[in-house]
C-alpha cells in the first residue's frame, strides 16, 4: 500500500511539473505575441516528455512569431 501511495505522489508531482512548464510556455507566448492559439495549446498539451517540454519553454522565448513556434512543435 505504501509503495502505491509513493508512486501516486511521484506521478502527481511529475504531472504538476509538466503543467507548470506548459503554463510557462503559454505565459511567455502570450506576453510576446498575444492570446495563444488553440492549436498551439493542444500541441503543447500532448507533450509529456519533460526534456522536450523544457526545450519548448526555451524556444518560446526565442521564436519570432507563432508560425515559427508552430513549426518547432511539429
Phi and psi restraints in degrees (range 20) as a CNS / XPLOR table:
assign (resid 1 and name C) (resid 2 and name N)
       (resid 2 and name CA) (resid 2 and name C) 1.0 -64.6 20.0 2
assign (resid 2 and name N) (resid 2 and name CA)
       (resid 2 and name C) (resid 3 and name N) 1.0 -38.6 20.0 2
assign (resid 2 and name C) (resid 3 and name N)
       (resid 3 and name CA) (resid 3 and name C) 1.0 -63.0 20.0 2
assign (resid 3 and name N) (resid 3 and name CA)
       (resid 3 and name C) (resid 4 and name N) 1.0 -41.3 20.0 2
assign (resid 3 and name C) (resid 4 and name N)
       (resid 4 and name CA) (resid 4 and name C) 1.0 -64.5 20.0 2
assign (resid 4 and name N) (resid 4 and name CA)
       (resid 4 and name C) (resid 5 and name N) 1.0 -39.0 20.0 2
assign (resid 4 and name C) (resid 5 and name N)
       (resid 5 and name CA) (resid 5 and name C) 1.0 -64.6 20.0 2
assign (resid 5 and name N) (resid 5 and name CA)
       (resid 5 and name C) (resid 6 and name N) 1.0 -44.2 20.0 2
assign (resid 5 and name C) (resid 6 and name N)
       (resid 6 and name CA) (resid 6 and name C) 1.0 -60.7 20.0 2
assign (resid 6 and name N) (resid 6 and name CA)
       (resid 6 and name C) (resid 7 and name N) 1.0 -46.2 20.0 2
assign (resid 6 and name C) (resid 7 and name N)
       (resid 7 and name CA) (resid 7 and name C) 1.0 -61.1 20.0 2
assign (resid 7 and name N) (resid 7 and name CA)
       (resid 7 and name C) (resid 8 and name N) 1.0 -41.9 20.0 2
assign (resid 7 and name C) (resid 8 and name N)
       (resid 8 and name CA) (resid 8 and name C) 1.0 -63.7 20.0 2
assign (resid 8 and name N) (resid 8 and name CA)
       (resid 8 and name C) (resid 9 and name N) 1.0 -40.8 20.0 2
assign (resid 8 and name C) (resid 9 and name N)
       (resid 9 and name CA) (resid 9 and name C) 1.0 -66.5 20.0 2
assign (resid 9 and name N) (resid 9 and name CA)
       (resid 9 and name C) (resid 10 and name N) 1.0 -41.8 20.0 2
assign (resid 9 and name C) (resid 10 and name N)
       (resid 10 and name CA) (resid 10 and name C) 1.0 -63.7 20.0 2
assign (resid 10 and name N) (resid 10 and name CA)
       (resid 10 and name C) (resid 11 and name N) 1.0 -42.0 20.0 2
assign (resid 10 and name C) (resid 11 and name N)
       (resid 11 and name CA) (resid 11 and name C) 1.0 -62.0 20.0 2
assign (resid 11 and name N) (resid 11 and name CA)
       (resid 11 and name C) (resid 12 and name N) 1.0 -41.8 20.0 2
assign (resid 11 and name C) (resid 12 and name N)
       (resid 12 and name CA) (resid 12 and name C) 1.0 -64.0 20.0 2
assign (resid 12 and name N) (resid 12 and name CA)
       (resid 12 and name C) (resid 13 and name N) 1.0 -40.5 20.0 2
assign (resid 12 and name C) (resid 13 and name N)
       (resid 13 and name CA) (resid 13 and name C) 1.0 -64.8 20.0 2
assign (resid 13 and name N) (resid 13 and name CA)
       (resid 13 and name C) (resid 14 and name N) 1.0 -43.2 20.0 2
assign (resid 13 and name C) (resid 14 and name N)
       (resid 14 and name CA) (resid 14 and name C) 1.0 -61.1 20.0 2
assign (resid 14 and name N) (resid 14 and name CA)
       (resid 14 and name C) (resid 15 and name N) 1.0 -46.0 20.0 2
assign (resid 14 and name C) (resid 15 and name N)
       (resid 15 and name CA) (resid 15 and name C) 1.0 -61.1 20.0 2
assign (resid 15 and name N) (resid 15 and name CA)
       (resid 15 and name C) (resid 16 and name N) 1.0 -38.1 20.0 2
assign (resid 15 and name C) (resid 16 and name N)
       (resid 16 and name CA) (resid 16 and name C) 1.0 -63.5 20.0 2
assign (resid 16 and name N) (resid 16 and name CA)
       (resid 16 and name C) (resid 17 and name N) 1.0 -40.3 20.0 2
assign (resid 16 and name C) (resid 17 and name N)
       (resid 17 and name CA) (resid 17 and name C) 1.0 -65.5 20.0 2
assign (resid 17 and name N) (resid 17 and name CA)
       (resid 17 and name C) (resid 18 and name N) 1.0 -42.5 20.0 2
assign (resid 17 and name C) (resid 18 and name N)
       (resid 18 and name CA) (resid 18 and name C) 1.0 -60.8 20.0 2
assign (resid 18 and name N) (resid 18 and name CA)
       (resid 18 and name C) (resid 19 and name N) 1.0 -44.3 20.0 2
assign (resid 18 and name C) (resid 19 and name N)
       (resid 19 and name CA) (resid 19 and name C) 1.0 -64.4 20.0 2
assign (resid 19 and name N) (resid 19 and name CA)
       (resid 19 and name C) (resid 20 and name N) 1.0 -38.0 20.0 2
assign (resid 19 and name C) (resid 20 and name N)
       (resid 20 and name CA) (resid 20 and name C) 1.0 -64.3 20.0 2
assign (resid 20 and name N) (resid 20 and name CA)
       (resid 20 and name C) (resid 21 and name N) 1.0 -40.1 20.0 2
assign (resid 20 and name C) (resid 21 and name N)
       (resid 21 and name CA) (resid 21 and name C) 1.0 -65.3 20.0 2
assign (resid 21 and name N) (resid 21 and name CA)
       (resid 21 and name C) (resid 22 and name N) 1.0 -43.0 20.0 2
assign (resid 21 and name C) (resid 22 and name N)
       (resid 22 and name CA) (resid 22 and name C) 1.0 -61.1 20.0 2
assign (resid 22 and name N) (resid 22 and name CA)
       (resid 22 and name C) (resid 23 and name N) 1.0 -44.1 20.0 2
assign (resid 22 and name C) (resid 23 and name N)
       (resid 23 and name CA) (resid 23 and name C) 1.0 -61.4 20.0 2
assign (resid 23 and name N) (resid 23 and name CA)
       (resid 23 and name C) (resid 24 and name N) 1.0 -37.8 20.0 2
assign (resid 23 and name C) (resid 24 and name N)
       (resid 24 and name CA) (resid 24 and name C) 1.0 -62.2 20.0 2
assign (resid 24 and name N) (resid 24 and name CA)
       (resid 24 and name C) (resid 25 and name N) 1.0 -43.1 20.0 2
assign (resid 24 and name C) (resid 25 and name N)
       (resid 25 and name CA) (resid 25 and name C) 1.0 -58.4 20.0 2
assign (resid 25 and name N) (resid 25 and name CA)
       (resid 25 and name C) (resid 26 and name N) 1.0 -48.8 20.0 2
assign (resid 25 and name C) (resid 26 and name N)
       (resid 26 and name CA) (resid 26 and name C) 1.0 -62.6 20.0 2
assign (resid 26 and name N) (resid 26 and name CA)
       (resid 26 and name C) (resid 27 and name N) 1.0 -42.5 20.0 2
assign (resid 26 and name C) (resid 27 and name N)
       (resid 27 and name CA) (resid 27 and name C) 1.0 -65.4 20.0 2
assign (resid 27 and name N) (resid 27 and name CA)
       (resid 27 and name C) (resid 28 and name N) 1.0 -42.7 20.0 2
assign (resid 27 and name C) (resid 28 and name N)
       (resid 28 and name CA) (resid 28 and name C) 1.0 -64.3 20.0 2
assign (resid 28 and name N) (resid 28 and name CA)
       (resid 28 and name C) (resid 29 and name N) 1.0 -48.9 20.0 2
assign (resid 28 and name C) (resid 29 and name N)
       (resid 29 and name CA) (resid 29 and name C) 1.0 -62.2 20.0 2
assign (resid 29 and name N) (resid 29 and name CA)
       (resid 29 and name C) (resid 30 and name N) 1.0 -40.8 20.0 2
assign (resid 29 and name C) (resid 30 and name N)
       (resid 30 and name CA) (resid 30 and name C) 1.0 -63.8 20.0 2
assign (resid 30 and name N) (resid 30 and name CA)
       (resid 30 and name C) (resid 31 and name N) 1.0 -41.9 20.0 2
assign (resid 30 and name C) (resid 31 and name N)
       (resid 31 and name CA) (resid 31 and name C) 1.0 -65.5 20.0 2
assign (resid 31 and name N) (resid 31 and name CA)
       (resid 31 and name C) (resid 32 and name N) 1.0 -34.0 20.0 2
assign (resid 31 and name C) (resid 32 and name N)
       (resid 32 and name CA) (resid 32 and name C) 1.0 -84.4 20.0 2
assign (resid 32 and name N) (resid 32 and name CA)
       (resid 32 and name C) (resid 33 and name N) 1.0 -39.3 20.0 2
assign (resid 32 and name C) (resid 33 and name N)
       (resid 33 and name CA) (resid 33 and name C) 1.0 -127.5 20.0 2
assign (resid 33 and name N) (resid 33 and name CA)
       (resid 33 and name C) (resid 34 and name N) 1.0 -5.8 20.0 2
assign (resid 33 and name C) (resid 34 and name N)
       (resid 34 and name CA) (resid 34 and name C) 1.0 101.4 20.0 2
assign (resid 34 and name N) (resid 34 and name CA)
       (resid 34 and name C) (resid 35 and name N) 1.0 -165.9 20.0 2
assign (resid 34 and name C) (resid 35 and name N)
       (resid 35 and name CA) (resid 35 and name C) 1.0 -53.2 20.0 2
assign (resid 35 and name N) (resid 35 and name CA)
       (resid 35 and name C) (resid 36 and name N) 1.0 135.4 20.0 2
assign (resid 35 and name C) (resid 36 and name N)
       (resid 36 and name CA) (resid 36 and name C) 1.0 -80.3 20.0 2
assign (resid 36 and name N) (resid 36 and name CA)
       (resid 36 and name C) (resid 37 and name N) 1.0 131.0 20.0 2
assign (resid 36 and name C) (resid 37 and name N)
       (resid 37 and name CA) (resid 37 and name C) 1.0 -66.7 20.0 2
assign (resid 37 and name N) (resid 37 and name CA)
       (resid 37 and name C) (resid 38 and name N) 1.0 145.8 20.0 2
assign (resid 37 and name C) (resid 38 and name N)
       (resid 38 and name CA) (resid 38 and name C) 1.0 -56.2 20.0 2
assign (resid 38 and name N) (resid 38 and name CA)
       (resid 38 and name C) (resid 39 and name N) 1.0 -42.9 20.0 2
assign (resid 38 and name C) (resid 39 and name N)
       (resid 39 and name CA) (resid 39 and name C) 1.0 -61.5 20.0 2
assign (resid 39 and name N) (resid 39 and name CA)
       (resid 39 and name C) (resid 40 and name N) 1.0 -36.5 20.0 2
assign (resid 39 and name C) (resid 40 and name N)
       (resid 40 and name CA) (resid 40 and name C) 1.0 -68.6 20.0 2
assign (resid 40 and name N) (resid 40 and name CA)
       (resid 40 and name C) (resid 41 and name N) 1.0 -43.8 20.0 2
assign (resid 40 and name C) (resid 41 and name N)
       (resid 41 and name CA) (resid 41 and name C) 1.0 -59.8 20.0 2
assign (resid 41 and name N) (resid 41 and name CA)
       (resid 41 and name C) (resid 42 and name N) 1.0 -43.0 20.0 2
assign (resid 41 and name C) (resid 42 and name N)
       (resid 42 and name CA) (resid 42 and name C) 1.0 -62.6 20.0 2
assign (resid 42 and name N) (resid 42 and name CA)
       (resid 42 and name C) (resid 43 and name N) 1.0 -40.2 20.0 2
assign (resid 42 and name C) (resid 43 and name N)
       (resid 43 and name CA) (resid 43 and name C) 1.0 -66.7 20.0 2
assign (resid 43 and name N) (resid 43 and name CA)
       (resid 43 and name C) (resid 44 and name N) 1.0 -41.6 20.0 2
assign (resid 43 and name C) (resid 44 and name N)
       (resid 44 and name CA) (resid 44 and name C) 1.0 -66.8 20.0 2
assign (resid 44 and name N) (resid 44 and name CA)
       (resid 44 and name C) (resid 45 and name N) 1.0 -38.8 20.0 2
assign (resid 44 and name C) (resid 45 and name N)
       (resid 45 and name CA) (resid 45 and name C) 1.0 -60.6 20.0 2
assign (resid 45 and name N) (resid 45 and name CA)
       (resid 45 and name C) (resid 46 and name N) 1.0 -28.7 20.0 2
assign (resid 45 and name C) (resid 46 and name N)
       (resid 46 and name CA) (resid 46 and name C) 1.0 -75.6 20.0 2
assign (resid 46 and name N) (resid 46 and name CA)
       (resid 46 and name C) (resid 47 and name N) 1.0 -17.4 20.0 2
assign (resid 46 and name C) (resid 47 and name N)
       (resid 47 and name CA) (resid 47 and name C) 1.0 -78.4 20.0 2
assign (resid 47 and name N) (resid 47 and name CA)
       (resid 47 and name C) (resid 48 and name N) 1.0 121.2 20.0 2
assign (resid 47 and name C) (resid 48 and name N)
       (resid 48 and name CA) (resid 48 and name C) 1.0 -120.5 20.0 2
assign (resid 48 and name N) (resid 48 and name CA)
       (resid 48 and name C) (resid 49 and name N) 1.0 4.3 20.0 2
assign (resid 48 and name C) (resid 49 and name N)
       (resid 49 and name CA) (resid 49 and name C) 1.0 -90.6 20.0 2
assign (resid 49 and name N) (resid 49 and name CA)
       (resid 49 and name C) (resid 50 and name N) 1.0 122.2 20.0 2
assign (resid 49 and name C) (resid 50 and name N)
       (resid 50 and name CA) (resid 50 and name C) 1.0 -61.7 20.0 2
assign (resid 50 and name N) (resid 50 and name CA)
       (resid 50 and name C) (resid 51 and name N) 1.0 -44.6 20.0 2
assign (resid 50 and name C) (resid 51 and name N)
       (resid 51 and name CA) (resid 51 and name C) 1.0 -62.5 20.0 2
assign (resid 51 and name N) (resid 51 and name CA)
       (resid 51 and name C) (resid 52 and name N) 1.0 -44.5 20.0 2
assign (resid 51 and name C) (resid 52 and name N)
       (resid 52 and name CA) (resid 52 and name C) 1.0 -61.9 20.0 2
assign (resid 52 and name N) (resid 52 and name CA)
       (resid 52 and name C) (resid 53 and name N) 1.0 -42.1 20.0 2
assign (resid 52 and name C) (resid 53 and name N)
       (resid 53 and name CA) (resid 53 and name C) 1.0 -65.3 20.0 2
assign (resid 53 and name N) (resid 53 and name CA)
       (resid 53 and name C) (resid 54 and name N) 1.0 -35.8 20.0 2
assign (resid 53 and name C) (resid 54 and name N)
       (resid 54 and name CA) (resid 54 and name C) 1.0 -62.9 20.0 2
assign (resid 54 and name N) (resid 54 and name CA)
       (resid 54 and name C) (resid 55 and name N) 1.0 -41.3 20.0 2
assign (resid 54 and name C) (resid 55 and name N)
       (resid 55 and name CA) (resid 55 and name C) 1.0 -65.1 20.0 2
assign (resid 55 and name N) (resid 55 and name CA)
       (resid 55 and name C) (resid 56 and name N) 1.0 -36.4 20.0 2
assign (resid 55 and name C) (resid 56 and name N)
       (resid 56 and name CA) (resid 56 and name C) 1.0 -65.5 20.0 2
assign (resid 56 and name N) (resid 56 and name CA)
       (resid 56 and name C) (resid 57 and name N) 1.0 -38.5 20.0 2
assign (resid 56 and name C) (resid 57 and name N)
       (resid 57 and name CA) (resid 57 and name C) 1.0 -60.0 20.0 2
assign (resid 57 and name N) (resid 57 and name CA)
       (resid 57 and name C) (resid 58 and name N) 1.0 -48.8 20.0 2
assign (resid 57 and name C) (resid 58 and name N)
       (resid 58 and name CA) (resid 58 and name C) 1.0 -60.9 20.0 2
assign (resid 58 and name N) (resid 58 and name CA)
       (resid 58 and name C) (resid 59 and name N) 1.0 -41.1 20.0 2
assign (resid 58 and name C) (resid 59 and name N)
       (resid 59 and name CA) (resid 59 and name C) 1.0 -65.1 20.0 2
assign (resid 59 and name N) (resid 59 and name CA)
       (resid 59 and name C) (resid 60 and name N) 1.0 -34.0 20.0 2
assign (resid 59 and name C) (resid 60 and name N)
       (resid 60 and name CA) (resid 60 and name C) 1.0 -62.5 20.0 2
assign (resid 60 and name N) (resid 60 and name CA)
       (resid 60 and name C) (resid 61 and name N) 1.0 -21.8 20.0 2
assign (resid 60 and name C) (resid 61 and name N)
       (resid 61 and name CA) (resid 61 and name C) 1.0 -82.3 20.0 2
assign (resid 61 and name N) (resid 61 and name CA)
       (resid 61 and name C) (resid 62 and name N) 1.0 -27.1 20.0 2
assign (resid 61 and name C) (resid 62 and name N)
       (resid 62 and name CA) (resid 62 and name C) 1.0 -107.2 20.0 2
assign (resid 62 and name N) (resid 62 and name CA)
       (resid 62 and name C) (resid 63 and name N) 1.0 -16.1 20.0 2
assign (resid 62 and name C) (resid 63 and name N)
       (resid 63 and name CA) (resid 63 and name C) 1.0 -65.1 20.0 2
assign (resid 63 and name N) (resid 63 and name CA)
       (resid 63 and name C) (resid 64 and name N) 1.0 154.3 20.0 2
assign (resid 63 and name C) (resid 64 and name N)
       (resid 64 and name CA) (resid 64 and name C) 1.0 -86.9 20.0 2
assign (resid 64 and name N) (resid 64 and name CA)
       (resid 64 and name C) (resid 65 and name N) 1.0 -21.2 20.0 2
assign (resid 64 and name C) (resid 65 and name N)
       (resid 65 and name CA) (resid 65 and name C) 1.0 -166.7 20.0 2
assign (resid 65 and name N) (resid 65 and name CA)
       (resid 65 and name C) (resid 66 and name N) 1.0 177.8 20.0 2
assign (resid 65 and name C) (resid 66 and name N)
       (resid 66 and name CA) (resid 66 and name C) 1.0 -61.5 20.0 2
assign (resid 66 and name N) (resid 66 and name CA)
       (resid 66 and name C) (resid 67 and name N) 1.0 -35.9 20.0 2
assign (resid 66 and name C) (resid 67 and name N)
       (resid 67 and name CA) (resid 67 and name C) 1.0 -61.7 20.0 2
assign (resid 67 and name N) (resid 67 and name CA)
       (resid 67 and name C) (resid 68 and name N) 1.0 -45.2 20.0 2
assign (resid 67 and name C) (resid 68 and name N)
       (resid 68 and name CA) (resid 68 and name C) 1.0 -63.2 20.0 2
assign (resid 68 and name N) (resid 68 and name CA)
       (resid 68 and name C) (resid 69 and name N) 1.0 -40.8 20.0 2
assign (resid 68 and name C) (resid 69 and name N)
       (resid 69 and name CA) (resid 69 and name C) 1.0 -63.5 20.0 2
assign (resid 69 and name N) (resid 69 and name CA)
       (resid 69 and name C) (resid 70 and name N) 1.0 -43.6 20.0 2
assign (resid 69 and name C) (resid 70 and name N)
       (resid 70 and name CA) (resid 70 and name C) 1.0 -60.7 20.0 2
assign (resid 70 and name N) (resid 70 and name CA)
       (resid 70 and name C) (resid 71 and name N) 1.0 -41.9 20.0 2
assign (resid 70 and name C) (resid 71 and name N)
       (resid 71 and name CA) (resid 71 and name C) 1.0 -62.3 20.0 2
assign (resid 71 and name N) (resid 71 and name CA)
       (resid 71 and name C) (resid 72 and name N) 1.0 -39.4 20.0 2
assign (resid 71 and name C) (resid 72 and name N)
       (resid 72 and name CA) (resid 72 and name C) 1.0 -63.4 20.0 2
assign (resid 72 and name N) (resid 72 and name CA)
       (resid 72 and name C) (resid 73 and name N) 1.0 -34.3 20.0 2
assign (resid 72 and name C) (resid 73 and name N)
       (resid 73 and name CA) (resid 73 and name C) 1.0 -71.4 20.0 2
assign (resid 73 and name N) (resid 73 and name CA)
       (resid 73 and name C) (resid 74 and name N) 1.0 -19.0 20.0 2
